[in-house]
Amino acid sequence: MTFDEFVTTRGPSLVRLARLLSGDRHRAEDLVQDVLARAYVHWRRISATGRPDVYVRQMLVNANRSWWRLRRNHEMPYGDSTREEAVASGDSVVIERDRLWRMVLTLPYRQRAVLVLRYYEDLDDAAIGEILDCSLPTVRTHAMRALAKLRDLGAQELATEVGGIR
């Protein structure tokens, strides 16, 4: 597979993966562009592995992690992004997805990466472990803890709504 074919077939899904990992569409596009630029230089070696998709995903995960390590990259959004607006009842699915997405963004980086790779990319634990460079039990532990935290956050939110505080 040539680099052009790879970018044509996998480029949009890499942007979606980066969006889910980073939580920001613009940062995701920048991350994918940087990763693909680095991959292009080493494409002969990457394609020789026989699994360029796994290799580039790993590069993307590592690039996102490195981006957050740099102190200057912690942005402060303008305005209140957590404010909910009144919407018609037909939009309840969108509201629920948005709530879930906000809860996912509160997870630690590795837990979020495991959930995104498992449920969005539909990868098995072995592939996730290879991408994140960790063992199978570690992948399962991250997934278990992430799901438990999401359940707790959902229960807290529900209790708040039922209690009339919301």
C-alpha positions as CSV (number, residue, x, y, z in Angstrom):
1,M,0.0,0.0,0.0
2,T,1.4,3.4,-1.0
3,F,1.3,6.4,1.4
4,D,-1.3,8.1,-0.8
5,E,-3.6,5.1,-0.7
6,F,-3.2,4.9,3.1
7,V,-4.1,8.5,3.6
8,T,-7.1,8.3,1.2
9,T,-8.5,5.2,2.9
10,R,-7.6,5.8,6.6
11,G,-7.2,9.6,6.8
12,P,-10.8,10.5,7.8
13,S,-10.9,7.7,10.4
14,L,-7.6,8.9,11.8
15,V,-9.1,12.4,12.2
16,R,-12.1,11.0,14.0
17,L,-9.9,8.9,16.3
18,A,-7.8,12.0,17.1
19,R,-11.0,14.0,17.7
20,L,-12.1,11.4,20.3
21,L,-8.7,11.3,21.9
22,S,-8.1,15.0,22.1
23,G,-11.7,16.3,22.4
24,D,-11.2,19.1,19.9
25,R,-11.7,19.0,16.1
26,H,-9.1,21.5,15.2
27,R,-6.4,20.0,17.5
28,A,-7.3,16.6,16.0
29,E,-6.7,17.8,12.5
30,D,-3.3,19.3,13.5
31,L,-2.3,16.1,15.2
32,V,-3.2,13.9,12.2
33,Q,-1.3,16.3,9.9
34,D,1.8,16.2,12.1
35,V,1.6,12.4,12.4
36,L,1.1,11.9,8.7
37,A,4.0,14.2,7.9
38,R,6.3,12.2,10.2
39,A,4.9,8.9,8.8
40,Y,5.6,10.0,5.2
41,V,9.3,10.4,5.9
42,H,9.5,6.8,7.2
43,W,6.8,5.2,5.1
44,R,9.0,2.5,3.6
45,R,9.9,1.3,7.0
46,I,6.3,1.6,8.3
47,S,4.7,-0.2,5.4
48,A,7.3,-3.0,5.7
49,T,5.9,-3.8,9.2
50,G,2.8,-5.2,7.4
51,R,0.6,-3.3,9.8
52,P,0.9,0.4,9.0
53,D,-2.5,1.1,10.4
54,V,-1.5,0.0,13.9
55,Y,1.8,1.8,13.7
56,V,0.2,5.1,12.6
57,R,-2.5,4.8,15.3
58,Q,0.2,4.4,17.9
59,M,2.0,7.4,16.5
60,L,-1.3,9.4,16.8
61,V,-1.9,8.3,20.4
62,N,1.7,9.2,21.4
63,A,1.5,12.5,19.6
64,N,-1.7,13.4,21.5
65,R,-0.1,12.4,24.8
66,S,3.0,14.5,24.0
67,W,0.9,17.5,23.1
68,W,-0.7,17.5,26.5
69,R,2.6,17.2,28.3
70,L,3.7,20.6,27.0
71,R,2.5,23.2,29.5
72,R,1.9,25.8,26.8
73,N,-0.7,23.7,25.1
74,H,-3.2,23.8,27.9
75,E,-5.8,26.1,26.5
76,M,-8.6,27.9,28.3
77,P,-11.8,28.0,26.3
78,Y,-13.7,31.2,26.1
79,G,-17.2,31.2,27.6
80,D,-19.1,28.5,29.4
81,S,-19.0,25.3,27.3
82,T,-20.8,23.3,29.9
83,R,-24.0,25.4,29.8
84,E,-27.0,23.5,28.6
85,E,-29.6,25.2,26.5
86,A,-33.3,24.3,26.2
87,V,-34.0,22.1,23.2
88,A,-36.9,20.3,21.7
89,S,-37.6,16.8,23.0
90,G,-36.6,15.3,19.6
91,D,-33.0,16.4,20.3
92,S,-32.8,14.3,23.5
93,V,-30.5,11.7,21.8
94,V,-28.1,14.6,21.0
95,I,-28.2,15.8,24.5
96,E,-27.5,12.4,26.0
97,R,-24.5,11.9,23.6
98,D,-23.2,15.3,24.6
99,R,-23.5,14.5,28.3
100,L,-21.8,11.2,27.8
101,W,-19.0,12.9,25.8
102,R,-18.5,15.4,28.6
103,M,-18.1,12.6,31.1
104,V,-15.7,10.7,28.8
105,L,-13.5,13.9,28.6
106,T,-13.2,13.9,32.4
107,L,-11.4,10.5,32.3
108,P,-7.7,10.2,32.6
109,Y,-5.9,10.0,29.3
110,R,-5.1,6.3,29.2
111,Q,-8.7,5.3,30.3
112,R,-10.2,7.5,27.6
113,A,-7.8,6.1,25.0
114,V,-8.7,2.5,25.9
115,L,-12.4,3.3,25.6
116,V,-12.0,5.1,22.3
117,L,-9.9,2.3,20.8
118,R,-12.2,-0.4,22.2
119,Y,-15.6,1.0,21.4
120,Y,-15.0,3.4,18.6
121,E,-12.2,1.7,16.7
122,D,-13.6,-1.8,17.6
123,L,-10.1,-3.1,18.5
124,D,-9.5,-6.1,20.7
125,D,-7.4,-5.8,23.9
126,A,-4.3,-7.2,22.2
127,A,-4.3,-4.5,19.5
128,I,-5.1,-1.8,22.2
129,G,-2.2,-3.0,24.3
130,E,0.1,-2.9,21.2
131,I,-1.0,0.7,20.4
132,L,-0.7,1.9,24.0
133,D,2.4,-0.2,24.7
134,C,0.9,-1.9,27.7
135,S,-0.1,-5.4,28.8
136,L,-3.5,-7.0,28.4
137,P,-4.4,-6.8,32.1
138,T,-3.5,-3.1,32.1
139,V,-5.8,-2.5,29.1
140,R,-8.6,-4.4,30.9
141,T,-8.0,-2.5,34.2
142,H,-8.1,0.9,32.4
143,A,-11.4,-0.1,30.7
144,M,-12.9,-1.4,34.0
145,R,-12.0,1.8,35.9
146,A,-13.2,4.0,33.1
147,L,-16.5,2.3,32.9
148,A,-16.9,2.4,36.6
149,K,-16.2,6.1,36.7
150,L,-18.7,6.8,33.9
151,R,-21.3,4.8,35.9
152,D,-20.6,6.9,39.0
153,L,-20.7,10.1,37.1
154,G,-24.0,9.1,35.5
155,A,-25.5,8.1,38.8
156,Q,-24.4,11.5,40.3
157,E,-25.9,13.4,37.5
158,L,-29.2,11.4,37.7
159,A,-29.3,12.0,41.5
160,T,-28.8,15.7,40.9
161,E,-31.6,15.8,38.4
162,V,-34.0,13.8,40.5
163,G,-33.2,15.8,43.6
164,G,-34.4,19.0,41.8
165,I,-31.0,20.7,42.2
166,R,-30.5,20.9,38.4
